[in-house]
């Protein structure tokens, strides 16, 4: 950790600057540390360098710290810490401090014109410490792919100027900003110089998270403070901020461990207290409730809004603010208006998701709604949540017919509670009636009933899987071609973070997935076609295969391997053992196992007549078949494409999934705004008070 490194040398005060110089775009701290010798012999470090003039490396390392035997004494070695600090090592008897000060003073004049303040420090390695031991104290913690390190030929003006310019370019790279930054747009940044003044913005309370470079414990709670900032974004008088304390450690004014969190309350000036609560949103909100009058006032205001929502008269009075606008003078609102005439939102969502605020967002996800206010729900109710935090966003999806009275009662309860209701195709051919499905599934019968259509009138929009939705929907409700199967890349990645290929090389030519062995499962998964394919493969003996999800009937006993049931991660492992996954289903909305296989780099052979999922099949991912007679040709064609480098299931699906969670967010928030759910008296307002 950086604090351990700082203990190995003695630091002097800053030169060329004052502690309250925090108004510059960059305060660049340059720490010159003298060491007994700059030569290190054959010791090397597995470390990457950005510097083009440091091409010499130890031959035994592909990447090193660019140290070579007999390196000239005039050279100096440098290392960046965080985005504001550079340590420069030089040989003790080679350069005087006066020489370095003179150069830095000259450079300072030029850099001030560019809104950059140079801070000069001198340090000396403590007795017994060498360049080797100093570097050893921190190099293992450095991220080798983005570190800023290397050496310069000499401590002269043009070499230092080059070094500083390279550092300024490095610190604004996206991967560097991402590594040292915070993802939430709601978290503020305080310079450590500003923090030392204890003069916080008036009338506001602040959580300030203190962290430093090379601090593993700091990284562990980054996401918590991102989530905390997002949860408090509507509380205008309470903010979350972060401060990089790396420079303070170098100054010698922060000799403590990290991370810490300070709380500054506006009622007490020039003071703060440390927060030692658990890293949960609930714990920090309870802390605020005790300590912050600003937050208490916010809670009171929220209760008043709930007790006194806008009246009908107020809504009627203010409706023109949104609706009475000259669209000819507002192209964006004209585009929004035209969307009402085109219920298919794929193109407009594709455009809007490119906006910066959505590209930076984590997006939304879909979960089954287990309970709501103590009432057990489960299928057919899903909820849309924030992908990272899992917080509800006030939207319920209905994915099956409301065939029983308790499901209809729960639907009405959710609607009355102010949830925005949308439909999602996730069960057979729902919401469309199919005579064939009706014969084997009693719940399908309700789709013919008038009362079921009355419930559909409460839906704000649809997520569907149909190739030609205009032939199946006579409604102008907004709709998006989107399924739960679209969201499976991040799910698979969570279970296989280090190795997407569950088995490489593959063990089987083909895996056949057929979960469940009831008559209902056999209808939905099309066991008839599955057995014909099995018979064909057994007869030829040409391909190896495994059945996943059920025990085969007696006539197939001991003829091929199978697995009945396995935990999700283990099941993915079995899928990954095959080169190809065969899905014979027809009465299936869009099987998640299809895209889970693609994420594992497994090609898919899919029934041509399946209701949903054909959009995933192309030259890079698999093939469609109609009968068992098409199977062998499809297998051979897939094997050929894989050999030729054409077939790349995971690569295709990863690109497809790049902004998929954000697309769900865009569509949801479009519907919310267009239908007034953000203003309606029962509409959605993200309410953190329910978490306390």
Number of C-alpha atoms within 10 A of each C-alpha: 19 19 22 12 17 20 17 19 18 14 19 15 13 18 14 13 15 11 13 12 14 16 13 12 11 19 21 20 23 23 23 22 23 26 22 17 16 24 19 15 12 14 13 20 19 14 22 19 21 16 17 7 11 16 13 13 18 19 11 9 13 10 17 22 25 23 23 18 13 11 16 12 17 15 17 21 22 20 20 21 20 21 24 17 19 22 20 22 24 26 20 17 11 13 15 11 11 9 11 16 16 12 16 21 14 11 18 19 13 13 15 14 9 12 13 18 25 23 21 21 20 21 21 19 22 15 10 8 14 19 20 16 13 20 14 13 17 16 20 14 14 17 13 15 12 17 19 25 24 25 23 19 16 17 18 14 15 12 14 17 16 13 17 18 11 14 21 16 9 19 18 12 12 10 13 17 15 11 14 16 15 17 18 17 13 19 23 16 15 17 17 19 19 16 15 13 11 13 12 18 9 11 11 18 25 22 26 25 26 19 23 25 21 20 18 14 14 16 16 10 14 17 15 15 24 21 21 23 23 17 21 20 17 16 15 12 19 23 21 23 19 24 19 21 23 23 25 15 19 28 19 16 11 14 14 10 15 18 17 14 21 18 20 25 24 21 13 9 12 12 14 16 11 13 15 12 13 9 12 12 21 17 15 18 20 15 16 20 17 11 15 23 18 20 21 14 14 19 17 11 12 15 12 11 12 11 9 10 12 14 10 10 8 10 13 9 10 10 10 10 8 10 11 8 12 10 14 9 9 10 11 11 16 14 12 14 14 11 15 14 11 12 19 19 16 14 9 14 18 16 10 17 22 14 10 9 11 17 15 15 19 18 19 24 21 21 16 17 17 14 11 12 6 7 10 11 17 14 14 18 24 22 21 22 20 18 18 14 17 13 17 18 20 21 21 26 26 24 22 22 19 23 16 10 9 11 18 15 12 17 22 13 14 19 17 11 13 17 20 26 22 24 23 27 27 24 18 24 22 21 25 13 15 16 10 11 18 15 10 14 13 10 14 26 17 18 20 14 11 9 11 16 13 10 13 15 11 15 18 21 26 22 22 21 22 22 14 9 15 12 8 11 14 8 11 13 18 22 24 23 19 20 22 18 19 23 20 23 23 19 12 20 15 12 15 17 10 8 11 19 19 20 17 12 11 15 15 19 17 24 25 22 23 24 17 16 17 9 11 13 15 16 19 21 24 20 18 12 18 22 15 14 21 17 14 16 17 16 9 8 9 11 12 15 24 21 23 23 17 16 18 20 8 8 7 13 11 9 10 13 14 20 16 15 14 13 8 11 14 13 15 21 19 21 29 29 24 28 26 27 28 27 25 30 29 22 22 22 25 30 22 16 17 25 28 25 26 29 27 28 25 29 31 29 24 25 22 18 16 24 21 25 24 19 11 23 19 14 15 21 27 27 24 21 19 14 14 18 12 13 20 16 11 18 21 11 16 24 18 13 16 18 10 9 10 14 23 18 25 23 16 18 23 16 11 13 18 13 20 24 22 27 25 24 24 20 22 20 15 17 19 21 12 16 14 14 20 16 14 17 17 17 16 19 14 13 15 18 15 7 11 13
